[in-house]
Amino acid sequence: MGNTVAREDFEWVYTDQPHTERRKKILAEHPEIKSLMGPDHNLIWIVTLMVLTQILAFYLVKDLEWKWVIFWAYVFGSCINHSMTLAIHEISHNFAFGLNSSKVLWNRLFGMFANFPVGLPYSVSFKRYHMDHHRYLGADGIDVDIPTDFEGWFFCTRFRKLFWIILQPLFYAVRPLCINPKPISRLEVLNLVTQVSFNVLIYYLWGAKPVVYMLGGSLLGMGLHPISGHFIAEHYMFLKGHETYSYYGPLNMITFNVGYHNEHHDFPYVSGRNLPKVKKMAAEYYDDLPQYSSWVKVLYDFVMDDTISPYSRMKRKATGDIKQD
């Protein structure tokens, strides 16, 4: 467990991200993909049902013994809450109410609603940083999906990498403050106020156990959990020269097809529901790319492979006119 990872720095590259050029080529050959772009209004009722399901769970756990609260937080709450974070990802692309500028605020407010059972106010901030991730993939000082130098340097043994996976929610929360801090917006303040009010209301109605279940489900679900394999599977360089990887396994059914990650970065205006159609239409571009069928195996390989670490990311200097939210 003490083997040290060989990497001592990120994989610096001096080319643009691959998705821009591939998008142009695919659209030239398959213009019909444009018909897949646009909102997915099904998100509205799906997210609403998920929120109501967690509120029911809050009520049901209020009288359980603490060991069962933690058990159900990991077995059930973690799955719902992690799935909800990926619904928030869809909403950040304005897929709930549409891409029209007049609907942007509706999407931000609906993201706050989806945020309720997660317990941690982040939906508005996520949107701001996630758009940077798409525009400036791997850009130094901009893309906060890239680990910090400290993470790459310190989490360099199998045991430490395992610990890093467990603490992923912490690093995703702190990393923006270290890499690319932004002024707090009014919507972020509203997100904070509404989320704290919701948490206090749950505590007032049913006590501490539902709050622990809620927060525990989020922290456990985004740490050492099968679904959290997507954090690593998406962009960590398991094969030299490949920056983005897709996953085509069954967990896509509860994660809004986030596993179709090459397809998502190629076509960020196509909702998760339609990404399998993108792959089918342009199969000649995707079938031969490196891909995964198990997020659990990704987690195992990340820990056990001494050539892989938080440094295993492709990184580039930002160029051109930088426009951030």
C-alpha positions in Angstrom: 0.0 0.0 0.0 3.0 2.3 0.2 4.1 2.1 -3.4 4.8 5.6 -4.8 3.3 6.8 -8.0 5.8 7.6 -10.7 4.2 10.8 -12.0 5.6 14.1 -10.6 3.6 16.5 -12.7 0.5 16.8 -15.0 0.6 15.8 -18.6 1.2 19.2 -20.2 -0.1 19.5 -23.8 0.1 22.3 -26.3 -2.9 21.5 -28.5 -6.5 22.5 -28.2 -9.0 20.1 -26.6 -10.1 17.4 -29.0 -13.9 18.1 -28.8 -14.0 21.3 -30.8 -12.5 19.8 -33.9 -14.4 16.5 -33.6 -17.7 18.3 -33.3 -17.1 20.1 -36.6 -16.2 16.9 -38.4 -19.2 15.0 -37.0 -21.7 17.8 -37.8 -20.3 18.0 -41.3 -21.1 14.3 -41.8 -24.1 14.1 -39.6 -26.0 17.4 -39.5 -29.1 15.5 -38.2 -27.5 15.6 -34.8 -28.6 19.2 -34.6 -32.2 17.9 -34.2 -31.1 16.4 -30.9 -30.1 19.7 -29.4 -32.5 21.4 -27.0 -34.3 21.0 -23.7 -35.5 17.8 -22.0 -38.6 18.8 -20.1 -38.8 15.4 -18.6 -36.2 16.6 -16.1 -38.9 18.7 -14.4 -41.0 15.8 -13.3 -38.1 13.4 -12.7 -36.3 15.9 -10.4 -39.5 16.8 -8.6 -40.2 13.1 -7.9 -36.6 12.6 -6.7 -36.9 15.5 -4.3 -40.3 14.2 -2.9 -38.7 10.7 -2.6 -36.0 12.1 -0.4 -38.4 14.2 1.7 -40.3 11.0 2.3 -37.0 9.3 3.3 -36.3 12.1 5.7 -39.6 11.3 7.4 -39.0 7.6 7.5 -35.5 7.7 9.0 -36.4 10.1 11.9 -37.2 7.3 14.3 -34.5 4.8 13.2 -31.5 3.8 15.3 -28.4 5.8 14.3 -26.7 2.7 12.7 -29.7 2.3 10.4 -29.7 6.0 9.5 -26.1 5.7 8.3 -26.8 2.4 6.6 -29.7 3.8 4.6 -27.7 7.0 3.9 -25.1 5.0 2.1 -27.3 2.3 0.5 -30.2 4.5 -0.7 -29.6 8.2 0.1 -26.2 8.3 -1.5 -27.6 7.0 -4.8 -30.5 9.5 -4.9 -28.3 12.4 -3.9 -25.5 11.6 -6.3 -28.0 11.1 -9.1 -29.4 14.5 -8.1 -26.0 16.2 -8.5 -26.1 14.9 -12.1 -29.6 16.2 -12.5 -28.2 19.6 -11.4 -25.5 19.0 -14.0 -28.2 18.7 -16.7 -30.0 21.8 -15.3 -26.7 23.7 -15.4 -26.9 23.2 -19.2 -30.4 24.8 -19.2 -32.0 21.5 -20.3 -35.0 21.7 -17.8 -36.7 24.8 -19.2 -34.8 25.4 -22.3 -31.7 27.1 -23.8 -33.5 30.4 -24.5 -32.0 33.3 -22.5 -35.5 34.1 -21.1 -35.5 30.7 -19.4 -32.1 31.0 -17.8 -33.4 32.2 -14.4 -36.0 29.4 -14.4 -33.2 26.9 -14.7 -31.2 28.5 -11.9 -34.1 28.5 -9.6 -35.0 24.9 -10.5 -31.4 24.0 -9.8 -31.8 25.4 -6.3 -35.0 23.3 -5.8 -33.0 20.2 -7.0 -30.3 21.1 -4.5 -32.6 20.7 -1.5 -32.1 17.0 -0.7 -28.3 17.3 -1.3 -28.0 19.5 1.7 -25.0 21.5 0.5 -25.7 24.7 -1.5 -23.8 24.4 -4.7 -26.0 24.3 -7.7 -25.4 28.0 -8.8 -21.6 27.8 -8.2 -21.4 24.5 -10.1 -23.0 26.1 -13.1 -20.5 28.9 -13.2 -17.5 26.6 -13.0 -18.9 23.9 -15.1 -19.2 26.1 -18.1 -15.5 27.0 -17.8 -14.8 23.3 -17.7 -16.4 22.9 -21.1 -14.9 26.0 -22.7 -11.4 25.6 -21.3 -11.0 21.9 -20.7 -7.7 21.3 -18.8 -6.8 25.1 -18.8 -4.4 26.0 -16.1 -6.0 28.3 -13.5 -9.5 28.0 -15.0 -10.7 24.4 -15.1 -11.3 23.5 -11.4 -12.0 19.9 -12.4 -8.2 19.6 -12.5 -6.7 18.7 -9.1 -4.3 21.1 -7.3 -0.6 20.5 -7.3 -0.9 19.6 -3.6 -3.3 16.7 -4.5 -1.0 15.4 -7.2 2.1 15.6 -4.9 0.6 14.3 -1.7 -1.8 11.6 -2.8 0.9 9.5 -4.4 0.6 6.1 -2.8 -2.2 3.5 -2.9 -3.4 4.2 0.6 -3.3 8.0 0.0 -5.2 7.6 -3.3 -7.9 5.6 -1.5 -8.1 8.4 1.1 -8.3 11.0 -1.7 -11.3 9.1 -3.3 -13.1 9.1 0.1 -12.5 12.9 0.5 -13.5 13.8 -3.1 -16.4 16.0 -2.0 -14.1 18.1 0.1 -11.6 18.6 -2.7 -14.3 19.5 -5.2 -15.6 22.1 -2.7 -12.3 23.7 -1.8 -10.6 23.5 -5.2 -12.4 26.4 -6.8 -11.2 28.7 -4.0 -7.6 27.6 -4.6 -7.5 27.6 -8.4 -10.1 30.1 -9.7 -11.9 32.1 -7.0 -14.8 34.2 -8.2 -16.8 37.0 -6.6 -20.0 35.7 -4.9 -23.1 36.4 -7.0 -26.6 37.2 -5.7 -27.9 33.9 -7.0 -25.2 32.1 -4.9 -26.4 34.0 -1.8 -30.0 33.0 -2.6 -28.9 29.4 -3.1 -27.2 29.5 0.3 -30.2 31.1 2.1 -32.8 28.8 0.6 -30.7 25.7 1.3 -30.0 26.6 4.9 -33.7 27.4 5.4 -34.6 24.0 4.0 -32.1 22.2 6.2 -33.4 24.1 9.3 -37.0 23.2 8.4 -36.2 19.5 8.1 -34.4 19.7 11.5 -37.4 21.6 13.1 -39.9 19.0 11.7 -38.1 15.8 12.3 -34.9 16.3 14.2 -31.2 15.6 13.6 -31.4 12.2 12.0 -32.9 13.3 8.7 -30.3 16.0 8.4 -27.5 13.5 9.1 -29.1 11.1 6.5 -29.2 14.0 4.0 -25.7 15.2 4.4 -24.3 11.7 4.9 -25.9 10.5 1.7 -24.2 13.3 -0.2 -20.8 12.9 1.3 -20.8 9.1 1.2 -22.3 9.0 -2.3 -19.6 11.3 -3.7 -16.7 9.5 -2.0 -16.0 5.8 -2.0 -19.1 4.8 -3.9 -19.7 3.0 -7.3 -21.3 6.0 -8.9 -18.4 8.3 -7.9 -16.2 6.3 -10.3 -17.4 8.7 -13.0 -15.3 11.5 -11.4 -12.2 9.6 -12.3 -13.4 7.9 -15.5 -14.3 11.1 -17.3 -10.9 12.7 -17.8 -8.1 10.9 -15.9 -5.5 9.8 -18.4 -5.4 6.0 -18.1 -4.1 5.9 -21.7 -1.5 8.4 -22.8 -2.9 11.0 -25.2 -6.6 10.4 -24.4 -8.2 13.2 -22.4 -11.9 12.1 -22.2 -13.4 8.7 -21.8 -17.0 7.4 -22.0 -18.6 4.7 -19.9 -21.4 2.6 -21.4 -22.5 0.6 -18.3 -25.8 0.2 -16.6 -25.3 3.0 -14.1 -26.0 5.5 -16.9 -29.7 4.7 -16.2 -29.6 6.5 -12.9 -27.0 9.2 -13.8 -28.7 10.9 -16.7 -26.2 9.3 -19.1 -23.2 11.2 -17.8 -21.1 8.2 -18.8 -21.5 9.3 -22.4 -18.8 11.8 -21.7 -17.0 12.1 -25.1 -20.4 12.6 -26.6 -21.3 15.2 -23.9 -18.2 17.3 -24.4 -18.6 17.1 -28.2 -22.2 18.2 -28.0 -22.9 20.1 -24.7 -26.2 21.3 -26.1 -27.6 17.8 -26.4 -29.3 16.6 -23.2 -28.2 13.4 -21.4 -31.3 11.7 -22.6 -30.2 12.0 -26.3 -26.5 11.3 -25.9 -26.9 7.5 -26.8 -28.5 8.7 -30.0 -25.4 10.8 -30.8 -23.2 7.8 -30.3 -25.5 5.7 -32.6 -25.6 8.4 -35.3 -21.8 8.9 -35.3 -20.7 5.4 -34.2 -17.6 5.6 -36.5 -16.2 8.4 -34.3 -16.9 6.8 -30.9 -16.8 3.0 -31.1 -13.0 2.9 -31.3 -12.3 5.5 -28.6 -11.1 4.1 -25.2 -14.2 3.4 -23.0 -15.3 1.8 -19.8 -17.9 -0.7 -18.8 -17.4 -0.5 -15.0 -16.9 2.5 -12.7 -16.0 0.2 -9.8 -13.1 -1.1 -11.9 -12.0 2.4 -12.6 -11.8 3.2 -8.9 -9.9 -0.1 -8.3 -7.5 0.6 -11.1 -6.9 4.2 -10.0 -5.9 3.0 -6.5 -3.8 0.0 -7.5 -2.1 1.2 -10.7 1.1 2.9 -9.6 1.3 4.9 -12.8 -2.0 6.7 -12.1 -2.6 9.5 -9.6 -4.3 12.9 -9.3 -1.5 14.1 -11.6 -2.9 11.9 -14.4 -4.7 14.8 -16.1 -3.9 16.6 -19.4 -3.3 20.3 -18.7 -2.8 23.2 -21.1 -2.2 27.0 -20.9 -5.3 29.0 -21.6 -5.2 30.9 -24.9 -7.3 33.4 -26.8 -10.1 35.6 -25.4 -11.0 34.2 -21.9 -14.6 34.7 -21.0 -15.8 33.4 -17.6 -19.1 33.5 -15.9 
